[in-house]
Amino acid sequence: MVDGPVTIQLPVAEQARLNREKADTYHRYHIDAAETDSRQKYPRRFNVKVGKFGLAKLLFKEFFKYFGHWDVVFSRPCTYGVFSGPVGGFSPRPDLCVGCLRCEVQHPDFVKVTHNPELAALGDSYMTSKHIATIDEEARKGSVPVRGQGYRGRFGGPGFDQMFTDMSEIVRPSRDGIHGRELIGTSVDLGSKPMRLTFDKSGGILNAPKMMTIQVPFIYAPPPDAVASGIVPEILVEAAGKVDTLVFLPENTVTAQGLAGENVVPIIAPTRIGNIESHGNGTRMVEMSSWNLDAWNQVKEHPLLVSVQLPLSGDWKNTMMEMIDNGVSIIHLISDYHGESEDGGFIMDLYQEAHFALVEKGCRDEVTLLGTGGIAGADHLPKSIITGMDAVGLDLPLLIAMQARLTGDTKTRGGPGVKLPRGLDKEWGVQRILNLSCSWRDQLLEILGAMGVREVRRLRGEVGRAMWCGHLEAEAFGDIEGFPGGEH
């Protein structure tokens, strides 16, 4: 007689079959991207001007010099087809120009390539035409933009351009995160995460975590007032469901259009916080539009997650500490569309202030910090997380992905006028948002893989992974006479 359980060894083939069945049930998170054509054409990047007399003179000379070698005579100095029309360079096709300048280098006397001023006129000083063109490409293809000529942006500058990320060849295990051969987690937790569990006498948990998980470290922020209702919120809600993230919308929009759901966060004024019970259909989280202690006490113990907006203005740090002392676990920091506070501070610095204030208080892991404003490119996402955010909000990039044109005040939150493309339909808009989300997540995976970081949670507040251009310049040139702040 044998005591205890008996282990039966299955045949190898049977065990392999069971293992395969189990493996087939595993689902790795994925965003379905599909190339989606544009509904309206952006101005071309370059203008190409060809002097017809100079071109005719060159052709006449080459006709006699290479007579009989017609492949040479009829060759075109452009691999992209700018001069491959029926009459060649006499009628160039500048829409195909990528700015490689081969034609101008070979024939500087009669070929000139210049930036198109119509494209440069798009956007503003912060959300530039380059940002807009890149976002449009990401939303069209759903992939990481690749330029054959390498990086042609600024090495240093204001705002997010001030930060360099440390991608060491030594520490990184590989760079195939976007290809699926290694798992790099991009999910983040929202809500309270107590530093320790406490139990009652019967073993029950007294401070069970009250939280939820989304699969990407970004949420969809509410659109400007001009499109706060109608088709845009419907597109964002459906896209948020497919991406498994959250979309924040005004309460009246959610109610009027019947958009309540598990991926929708109604934004409720403190005076109307009693309406929290009216949002069903799986609602998991609501947001108070401003801090009010009396309103907070009404919902503090509610089973739904409740976040509170905190504009980065005035004495916001003391307000944040008051919120934390009263048990707020999700704080949503809000800046304008240029990422600036009312006193002109930039969000990279403000996010660090908020993050390290919580670290010093000893409660960083108990509070979720969301930050919305100033995100204009895919690289701004990891940089915001490095400076202390758990997740960030996307606002204007979502509209640009749907090829909306912004007019008027493009800095003040809610202020821009929005002209949507003609023929905008829900299916097309949703796919463009999915493509943008996929592209930005893949670029996040690239930077995490290059750093050797296995999940985005570990990137939060890791300022040691970053370098600031100003600090490096001061260290390198500070002792040189004439350098700002240097010796004189």
N, C-alpha and C positions, 0 to 999 in steps of 0.2 A: 504494500500500500504506500502510495506516494503522497506526502503532504505538500500543500501549496499548489499554485497553478502550474499547468503543464504547457510548455511551449511546443507547438507543432511547426516543424520546418517545412515550408512549402517548396515544391520544385522550383528551380531557378526560372524556368520559362513562365510559370504561373506568377511568381513574385514580380518578374519584370513587367508582366501584363498589368498587374495591379498598380505598380509604380507609374506606368505610363498613364493609366486612367486617372490616377491622383494628380499627376503633373498637368494633364489636360484641363483640369478644373481650375488651375491657377490663372488668374487674370492680372497681367501687368498693366498699370495705368497707362493710358494712351489717349491722345487727342487726335481725332480723325481730321487731318488736313487734306484739302483738295484744291488744286489750282482753280481760281475763280476770276474770270475775266473782269476787267474794269467796266463800269457803267459810263464813266466819263473820262476823257483823256486829259492828263495833266500836261502843262506846257513842256516841251522838250527841254533837255538839259543844256544843249549847246546849239549855237548858230554857226553855220559854216558858210563862209564867203569865199568865192573863187573868182579871181580876175580872169575874165574870158580871153582877153588879149594875151596874157601871159600863158594861159593854158594852150591856146591855139599855137603860139610860138613854140612851146615845148613839143606838142604833137607833130608839128611840121619838121622840127629838128630830128625827133626820134624816128619819123617815118623814113627818112633817108639814111639815118645812121644804122638802123636795125632793119633795113629793107629785107624782106623775106622771112624774118623772125617775127611772125605776126603775134605770137604769144607774148613777146616782149612789148611790141608796139601797143597792144590792146590791154596790157596789164593795168591794174588800178592800185594806187598806193593806199588801200584801205581793206583790211580783212573783214570789216563789218558791213560792207556794201554801201557806204555813203556815196561812192562814185560809180556804182554799178547799174545805174539806170540806163535807159535807151540811148541817152546822149552823154553819158558819163558825167564828168565834172562840170559840164556846161549847165546841168540842172541837178545839183547834189541833193541828197536825201538826208537832211540833218537829223531827222527823227532816229536814225540808226547810229548816230555818232555817240561814242562812249568817252570821248576826250583823251584818247591815247596820244594825240598830237603827232602821229607819224607823218601825216600829210604836210603839216606845217613845218616840221623839222626838215623834210626832204625838199619842200618847195616854199620856203619862207617869202619869196618875192611875190607870189600871187595867191597863196592860200592862208586864210586866217580863221581860227576857231576861237569863238568867244562864248562866255556864259550867256544863257538866254535871260534877259531881264524880266520876262514875264514869269519865269519860274522863281527867280529871286524875290519877286514881289509877294509870293505866297508866305503865309505865316507871319511871325513877328520876330523881335530880337531874341526871344527865348525858344519858341517852337519854330525853328528855322525851316527854310525850304528843303534843306538836306534831311532834317528829321521827317518832314512830311513825305518826301520821296521814298525814304527808307521804310517808313511805316506802310506806305501804299504797296511797296514791293513785298513786304512781309505778309500783308493781308491778302495779297494776290496769290502768292506761291505757298505760303505756310512753311517756309524753310528759312534757314539761316542765310542772310545775304552774304555773298562771297564776291569780292572784287579781285580780278586777276592782277591788278597793280598793287595789291596790298592796302594797308591802312593809309588813307590820305587826309585824315582829320587832324585836329589840333593835339599836340603833345603838351598838355597843360592849358590852363585857362580858368575862367570863373566857374562857379557852380560845381556841377559834378565832374567837369573836366579837370578839376583840381586834384582828383583822386586817381592814383594808379593802383591797380590790384596786383597782388603778389602771386604769380603763377610759376612756381619753382619747378624746374626739371627734376630736382632731387626728390621732392616729397610726393610728387604725383604718381599714382600707380599706373594710370593709363588715361587716354583721352577718348574712350569709345562709349561714353555715357549715352550719347544720342543714338548709338547704333544697337543698343540693347544687350551688349555682352557683359555689362556690369550694371548693378542696380544702384542708382543714386536717388535718394528720396527727396521729393519736393513738397511733401505734405507738411502742413503746419497746424498747430492746435490753437483754438480760440477759447478763452475762458479761464477759469480759476484752476491753478495747479498748486495745491498746498505743498509747502516745503516738507511736511511730515503728516502722516495720518494719525488721527486720534480715535480711540474706541471707547464705547461705554462698557459697563460691567458685563453685559451679555455678549460682547464681541462685535456689536454693530458699529459701523463707521460713522463718526459724528461729523466729519468734514470731507465727505466724498467729493472728488473732483467734479466740477460742473463745467463741462467743456464740450466742444465739437471739433471735428477735423475737416479741413478742406484740402484738396489735392495739389493746390498750387499756392505760392505765397503772394498772391495778388487777388484783389476783389475788384468788382466793377462799381465805381463811384457813380452817384446820380448825375445824369446829363444836365447841361445848362437849362435855365428856365425856358428858353425858346423851344426846346424839344423835350420838356419834362413829362409830356403826355403824348399819346399817339403810338406810332409804330416803333419808335426808338426804344422805349422801355420794354415793349414786347420782344424785340430782338434780343435785348440784353438778358431778359429773363430766360429765354430759351437757350441762349448760349451759355449762361451760367449753369443751367442744369446739365448740359452736355459736358462742360469742363469740370463740373463738381466744385464750383466756387460759389460766392455770394454776390448778389447785386443789391445795392442800397438804393431805395427809391422813396420819394415822399409818400406819406401815408395816404393822402387823397388820391394819388395816382394808383396805388395798389388797390384801393377800395373801388374807385370808379371803373377801372379796367379789369377788375377781377384777377389780379396777378398774384395773389397770396400763394405761397408755396414754401417748400423747405429750403429753396435757394434764394428766397427773397427776404430782405431785411427792411421792413417799413421804418421810415424815419418819422418819429412822433414828437410833437412839441410837448414840453413838460406839462402844460396845462391840459393836455389831452391824453396823458399817459394812462388814464383809466381805460382807454380803448384797446389796451394790450390784449384783452380777451376776445376782441372782435376779429382778430386775424387768425384764422384757422388754416385748414388745408395743409397741415404739416409744418407751419411756421415754427422755426427753431430759435429765432433771434430777432430782437427789435433794437432800435437805436433811439436814444433821447437826443434831440437836436441841440440841447445845451444843458449845462449843469444846473440842477436845482435840487437842493437837499430834500425838501418836502416831497417832491415828485419821486425822487430816488427811493425814499423810504416806503413808498407805496408798492414798489416793484422789486425791492431788494431781495425778498425771499421767493419771488415768482419762479416757477420751474423753467420759464424761458430764459435764455441768455439775454442780457441787456448791456449794450455798449453805450457809451456817452461821448458825444462830440466835444472836443476841446479846441477851439480856434487858437492858433499860436499868436496871441495878442495880449497886451497888458501883462498882468502878473500871472501868466499861465502856469508857471511852475508851482506856485503856492496853491493855485486852484487844483492842479493835478494831485498834490499831496493831500489836500482835503478830500478829494474823491477817493483816493486809496485808503485813507483813514476810515472812510465810511463804507468800505467794502466793494467799491467799483473794481471789476476785474478786467474789463475791456475798455480801453481809452483810445478814442479815434482822434488823432492830431490832424488839424485842418489848416492848410495854408492856401494862398492864392495859386493860380495856374502857373505862375513863374516860380513857385516854391519859396516864396518870401513871406515873412511875417509882417505885421503892421509897421514895425520899426526897422524893416529892411534886412533882418537876419535871414540867412539861407538855411534850408531844411537840413542839410548835412550837419551843420553845427548844432541846430536845435534838436535834432534827433539824438545826437550824442549827449546833449545836456539832459534830455529826458531819460535816456537809457542809464546813464551813470548816476543820476539822482536816485533811481530805483535800486541800482546796485548798492549804492551807499546806504540806502535805507534797509537793505537786506531783504527785499521782497521782489526782486526782478522776475523770478520764475512764477510768481503768483499773479502777475499782471500781463495781459496781452496789449501790446502797443501796435496800433494801425496808424499808417501815415498816408494822407492823400494830398496831392498837389506837387507840381513840378516834375512829374515823370513824363519825359519826352522821348526816351529811347530805351532799348532793351538793357543797356548797361546800367541805367539808373536803378533798375530793380535790385541787383545784388549790392550795389553801392549803398542803397537805402537800408538794406538788411545789415550790412557791415556796420553802419553807423547806429544800429540799435533797434530797428523795426522788426516785428514778427512778420508782418505782411504790409503791403502797400496798396493804395487804390489807384486804378487807372481811370482817367477821365477823358481828356481831349484826344488821346491816341485812339480811343474806341470810335469816336466820331470820324477821325481822319481815316481809320480803317474802312469805314463805310463811305469814304470819299465825300464827306461833308466839307463845305467851305465855311470858314469862320470869318466873321466880320465884326467890326465895332471893337468894344473893349474885350480883348482876349487875355487880360490879366486877372480881372476881378472875378471871383467865383460866381458862376451863374450868369455873368454879364454878356458873353459873346452872342452875337446873332449867328444862326446856323442855317445854311442853305443846303438841304439834302439833295443828292443826285436825282435826276429825273428817272422815274421808273423804279425807285427803290422798293424792293419787295422783301418780305420777311425771310424767305429761304436764303436769298443771296446775302442779306445782311448778316444772318446767323453764321453762314460759312466764312464770311470775311473775318468776323470776330474770332471764330474757332482757329482760323489760319494765323491770326496775329498772336493768339494765346499759345498756339503750338510753337511758333517761331521764337517767342520770348522765353518759353520754358526750355526749349532746346538750347538757346544761348546761355540760359542759367546753368543747364547741365554741363555745357562746355566749360564754363568758368569754375564750377564746382569740381569737375574732373581734373582740370588743370591744377587746381589747388590740392587735390587729394582729399577733398571733403566729401564724405559719403552721404550726407543729408543736409538740407538747407537750414535746419534748426541749429546746426553747429556753426553756421556762418554768422548768426545774430550777435552783433556787438564785437565781432572779431576784428577790431581796428588794427591789430598786429598783422593782419593780412593785407593791409593797405598802406600806401605811402602818399603823402601830400606833396604836390609839386612845390608849393611855397616853402615847405620845411626843407626839402632837398636842396632847393636853390640857395636858401639861407645858409645851410650847412656847407655847401660847396663854395659859395662866392661871398659869404658874409664878411670875410676879412679883406676883400678887394675894395680899394678906394673907388667910390662912385656907385657901388651897389646900394640900393635902398636899405638903410639900417646898418650898413657896413662902416668900416673905419674911414675917417676923413683926414 
